[in-house]
Amino acid sequence: MSAESDVNTFIDTTIKGHDIVLFMKGTPDQPRCGFSSLVVQVLDHLGAQYIGVDVLQDNDLREGIKVYSDWPTIPQLYIKGEFIGGADIVREMFQSGELKTALAGQGLIEA
């Protein structure tokens, strides 16, 4: 089994095993880039329960998530298995109220 398939299995299992997953640089407690920090602040503000996966711990993971999602940047947010986007998209969805509505509609935060 190749490292690539191991990474894909880890990503797939993580996304399917949790309602909200944030692939990020650093951890929710200690984000290591401004874009990751922004998404953490949005999710924390909304009261969402999520897991953060630090892509800086493993280069195969950092590159693998970009291939998995076909998205070139990190952070990457997944909700109920669906790729939502990166920091800019999350910020726009938060500002428009769309993110809160989507999370509340799926029972992931209080409306």
SEPA-276509 format. One line per field, with one value per atom (N, C-alpha, C): residue number from 0; residue in one letter; atom name; z, y, x. Coordinates in pm, whole numbers, plus 50000, padded with zeros to 5 digits. Each point is the difference from the previous one (the first is absolute). Example, Ala and Ser with C-alpha at 12.3 -4.5 7.8 and 13.67 -1.06 7.14 Angstrom:
% residues 2
resi <- [0|0|0|1|1|1]
resn <- [A|A|A|S|S|S]
name <- [N|CA|C|N|CA|C]
c3 <- [50780|50000|50000|49928|50006|50073]
c2 <- [49431|50119|50120|50105|50119|50109]
c1 <- [51319|49911|50090|49965|50082|49923]
***
This chain:
% residues 111
resi <- [0|0|0|1|1|1|2|2|2|3|3|3|4|4|4|5|5|5|6|6|6|7|7|7|8|8|8|9|9|9|10|10|10|11|11|11|12|12|12|13|13|13|14|14|14|15|15|15|16|16|16|17|17|17|18|18|18|19|19|19|20|20|20|21|21|21|22|22|22|23|23|23|24|24|24|25|25|25|26|26|26|27|27|27|28|28|28|29|29|29|30|30|30|31|31|31|32|32|32|33|33|33|34|34|34|35|35|35|36|36|36|37|37|37|38|38|38|39|39|39|40|40|40|41|41|41|42|42|42|43|43|43|44|44|44|45|45|45|46|46|46|47|47|47|48|48|48|49|49|49|50|50|50|51|51|51|52|52|52|53|53|53|54|54|54|55|55|55|56|56|56|57|57|57|58|58|58|59|59|59|60|60|60|61|61|61|62|62|62|63|63|63|64|64|64|65|65|65|66|66|66|67|67|67|68|68|68|69|69|69|70|70|70|71|71|71|72|72|72|73|73|73|74|74|74|75|75|75|76|76|76|77|77|77|78|78|78|79|79|79|80|80|80|81|81|81|82|82|82|83|83|83|84|84|84|85|85|85|86|86|86|87|87|87|88|88|88|89|89|89|90|90|90|91|91|91|92|92|92|93|93|93|94|94|94|95|95|95|96|96|96|97|97|97|98|98|98|99|99|99|100|100|100|101|101|101|102|102|102|103|103|103|104|104|104|105|105|105|106|106|106|107|107|107|108|108|108|109|109|109|110|110|110]
resn <- [M|M|M|S|S|S|A|A|A|E|E|E|S|S|S|D|D|D|V|V|V|N|N|N|T|T|T|F|F|F|I|I|I|D|D|D|T|T|T|T|T|T|I|I|I|K|K|K|G|G|G|H|H|H|D|D|D|I|I|I|V|V|V|L|L|L|F|F|F|M|M|M|K|K|K|G|G|G|T|T|T|P|P|P|D|D|D|Q|Q|Q|P|P|P|R|R|R|C|C|C|G|G|G|F|F|F|S|S|S|S|S|S|L|L|L|V|V|V|V|V|V|Q|Q|Q|V|V|V|L|L|L|D|D|D|H|H|H|L|L|L|G|G|G|A|A|A|Q|Q|Q|Y|Y|Y|I|I|I|G|G|G|V|V|V|D|D|D|V|V|V|L|L|L|Q|Q|Q|D|D|D|N|N|N|D|D|D|L|L|L|R|R|R|E|E|E|G|G|G|I|I|I|K|K|K|V|V|V|Y|Y|Y|S|S|S|D|D|D|W|W|W|P|P|P|T|T|T|I|I|I|P|P|P|Q|Q|Q|L|L|L|Y|Y|Y|I|I|I|K|K|K|G|G|G|E|E|E|F|F|F|I|I|I|G|G|G|G|G|G|A|A|A|D|D|D|I|I|I|V|V|V|R|R|R|E|E|E|M|M|M|F|F|F|Q|Q|Q|S|S|S|G|G|G|E|E|E|L|L|L|K|K|K|T|T|T|A|A|A|L|L|L|A|A|A|G|G|G|Q|Q|Q|G|G|G|L|L|L|I|I|I|E|E|E|A|A|A]
name <- [N|CA|C|N|CA|C|N|CA|C|N|CA|C|N|CA|C|N|CA|C|N|CA|C|N|CA|C|N|CA|C|N|CA|C|N|CA|C|N|CA|C|N|CA|C|N|CA|C|N|CA|C|N|CA|C|N|CA|C|N|CA|C|N|CA|C|N|CA|C|N|CA|C|N|CA|C|N|CA|C|N|CA|C|N|CA|C|N|CA|C|N|CA|C|N|CA|C|N|CA|C|N|CA|C|N|CA|C|N|CA|C|N|CA|C|N|CA|C|N|CA|C|N|CA|C|N|CA|C|N|CA|C|N|CA|C|N|CA|C|N|CA|C|N|CA|C|N|CA|C|N|CA|C|N|CA|C|N|CA|C|N|CA|C|N|CA|C|N|CA|C|N|CA|C|N|CA|C|N|CA|C|N|CA|C|N|CA|C|N|CA|C|N|CA|C|N|CA|C|N|CA|C|N|CA|C|N|CA|C|N|CA|C|N|CA|C|N|CA|C|N|CA|C|N|CA|C|N|CA|C|N|CA|C|N|CA|C|N|CA|C|N|CA|C|N|CA|C|N|CA|C|N|CA|C|N|CA|C|N|CA|C|N|CA|C|N|CA|C|N|CA|C|N|CA|C|N|CA|C|N|CA|C|N|CA|C|N|CA|C|N|CA|C|N|CA|C|N|CA|C|N|CA|C|N|CA|C|N|CA|C|N|CA|C|N|CA|C|N|CA|C|N|CA|C|N|CA|C|N|CA|C|N|CA|C|N|CA|C|N|CA|C|N|CA|C|N|CA|C|N|CA|C|N|CA|C|N|CA|C|N|CA|C|N|CA|C|N|CA|C|N|CA|C|N|CA|C|N|CA|C|N|CA|C|N|CA|C]
c3 <- [50000|50000|50000|49916|49988|50106|50023|50095|49954|49867|49947|50035|49985|50033|50150|50082|50145|50035|49937|50027|49957|49882|49953|50093|50049|50094|50129|50051|50121|49979|49889|49970|49991|49921|49979|50131|50082|50128|50094|50001|50088|49960|49871|49951|50025|49978|50017|50147|50086|50141|50088|49944|50078|49919|50070|49931|49939|50073|49952|50017|49890|50002|49933|50068|49945|49984|49875|49971|50000|50089|50026|50029|50003|50044|50148|50082|50144|50056|50120|50068|50034|50032|50037|50115|50095|50111|49960|49899|49955|49848|49931|49854|49960|49889|49959|49870|49961|49889|50016|49944|50014|49942|49889|49935|50087|50056|50091|50123|50052|50117|49972|49883|49964|50003|49942|49996|50141|50081|50140|50073|49981|50066|49958|49871|49950|50063|49998|50055|50151|50071|50144|50029|49921|50018|49983|49904|49974|50101|50080|50099|49942|49887|49933|50070|50011|50049|49877|49997|49882|50043|49908|50025|49902|50048|49916|49973|49875|49961|49954|50071|49972|49885|49884|49882|50006|50093|50011|50062|50059|50063|49898|49877|49902|49859|49929|49865|49905|50015|49914|50021|50125|50030|49941|50016|49950|49849|49929|49854|49965|50079|49972|50009|50096|50014|49880|49943|49882|49880|49988|49891|50026|50124|50038|49964|50033|49980|49864|49932|49878|50030|50114|50047|50043|49949|50017|50134|50082|50120|50128|50110|50133|50080|50080|50055|49904|50035|49926|50101|49979|50091|49934|50077|49958|50101|49950|50086|49949|50090|49965|49871|49990|49885|49876|50002|49881|50013|49896|49999|49984|50095|49998|49930|50040|49938|50099|49962|50081|50076|50047|50088|49935|49874|49934|49988|49961|49984|50135|50103|50134|50051|49978|50045|49929|49869|49924|50048|50022|50047|50140|50084|50135|49994|49921|49992|49943|49907|49939|50086|50102|50083|49948|49883|49936|50081|50059|50077|50124|50072|50120|49964|49892|49956|49964|49929|49959|50121|50094|50119|50087|50019|50081|49932|49868|49926|50010|50025|50015|50148|50088|50142|50065|49938|50050|50094|49994|50096|50030|50106|50031|49909|49954|49905|50065]
c2 <- [49881|50119|50124|50094|50120|50103|50092|50108|50082|50017|50079|49937|49868|49936|50003|49989|50013|50138|50103|50138|50018|49949|50012|49928|49883|49926|50080|50058|50082|50118|50071|50117|49958|49896|49951|49958|49923|49953|50117|50097|50116|50081|50026|50080|49928|49869|49924|49974|50008|49967|50118|50121|50120|50093|50069|50091|50120|50056|50118|49975|50009|49979|50119|50052|50110|49952|49985|49973|50135|50016|50133|49993|50118|50011|50034|49907|50016|49927|50038|49939|50109|49962|50103|50088|49942|50078|50088|49957|50075|49997|50075|50007|50057|49949|50044|50078|50046|50096|50080|50117|50090|49944|49928|49946|49890|49913|49897|50064|50103|50071|50060|50056|50060|49896|49883|49896|49949|49983|49960|50102|50128|50106|49995|49977|49992|49881|49882|49881|50014|50056|50021|50100|50106|50102|49938|49910|49936|49889|49962|49895|49860|49985|49869|49909|49873|49898|49940|50007|49954|49944|49929|49957|50071|50032|50061|49898|49989|49910|50086|49989|50081|49939|50064|49947|50026|50083|50028|49883|49906|49884|49897|50007|49895|50058|50002|50057|49922|49866|49920|50040|50027|50045|50139|50090|50137|50000|49917|49992|49915|49896|49908|50065|50090|50065|50090|50058|50086|49916|49880|49909|49947|49962|49942|50094|50128|50098|50070|49983|50075|50151|50036|50139|50030|50108|50019|50058|50046|50071|49936|50037|49957|50127|50009|49894|49953|49885|49944|49952|50042|49966|49899|49895|49899|49995|49998|49988|49883|49903|49880|49936|49993|49934|50085|50119|50087|50107|50014|50103|50136|50091|50132|50101|50002|50092|50043|50104|50054|50124|50075|50114|50106|50034|50104|49959|49875|49951|49994|49949|49993|50139|50096|50137|50057|49981|50051|49934|49868|49928|50046|50028|50049|50138|50090|50137|50006|49911|50000|49928|49927|49921|49859|49972|49870|49885|50024|49895|49964|50100|49976|49924|50042|49934|49854|49975|49864|49912|50052|49922|49975|50102|49985|49904|50008|49914|49853|49972|49862|49960|50088|49970|50005|50071|50002|50118|50101|50112|50039|50077|50050|50117|50006|50104|50136]
c1 <- [50086|49914|50090|49968|50084|49964|50092|49975|49880|49987|49888|49866|49989|49872|49975|50107|49984|49947|50056|49956|49855|49966|49861|49904|50040|49917|49980|50110|49991|49906|50017|49916|49854|49974|49864|49935|50072|49948|49973|50090|49984|49876|49987|49886|49868|49997|49877|49968|50104|49981|49963|49999|49971|49910|49910|49908|50072|50096|50072|50150|50073|50145|50067|50102|50079|50143|50043|50140|50068|50097|50055|50149|50061|50138|49997|50051|49993|49879|49962|49886|49898|49876|49903|50048|50074|50053|50118|50074|50117|50013|49913|50011|50136|50055|50133|49997|49883|49991|49872|49999|49885|49872|50011|49880|49938|50086|49949|49938|50064|49949|49862|49982|49872|49888|50024|49896|49971|50104|49981|49913|50028|49922|49854|49974|49863|49928|50063|49937|49977|50099|49984|49889|49993|49895|49861|49988|49870|49970|50098|49979|50003|50066|50006|50101|49965|50092|50069|50131|50074|50134|50062|50137|50092|50117|50103|50108|50041|50108|50117|50111|50119|50079|49993|50070|50151|50044|50143|50076|49928|50065|50045|49948|50028|49990|50113|50001|49910|49994|49911|49855|49965|49863|49976|50097|49984|49977|50075|49980|49878|49977|49890|49863|49981|49869|49973|50103|49983|49954|50055|49960|49860|49974|49870|49886|50018|49893|50008|50113|50028|49994|50056|50002|50144|50059|50145|50047|49908|50043|49944|50060|49960|49977|49898|49915|49891|49944|49888|49897|49876|49891|49906|49969|49903|49887|49877|49882|49917|49979|49922|50053|50133|50062|50014|49942|50003|50109|50080|50102|49932|50026|49939|50092|50126|50095|50106|50071|50107|49955|50098|49972|49911|50026|49920|49854|49977|49862|49930|50072|49942|49965|50089|49973|49877|49991|49884|49870|50006|49880|49960|50099|49972|49936|50059|49951|49859|49968|49866|49897|50047|49909|49978|50054|49979|50062|50116|50067|49919|49953|49919|49873|49936|49877|50028|50108|50034|50030|50079|50034|49877|49918|49879|49903|49989|49909|50038|50127|50045|50010|49953|50000|50137|50094|50137|50027|49913|50005|49856|49983|49867|49968|49877|49959|49998]
***
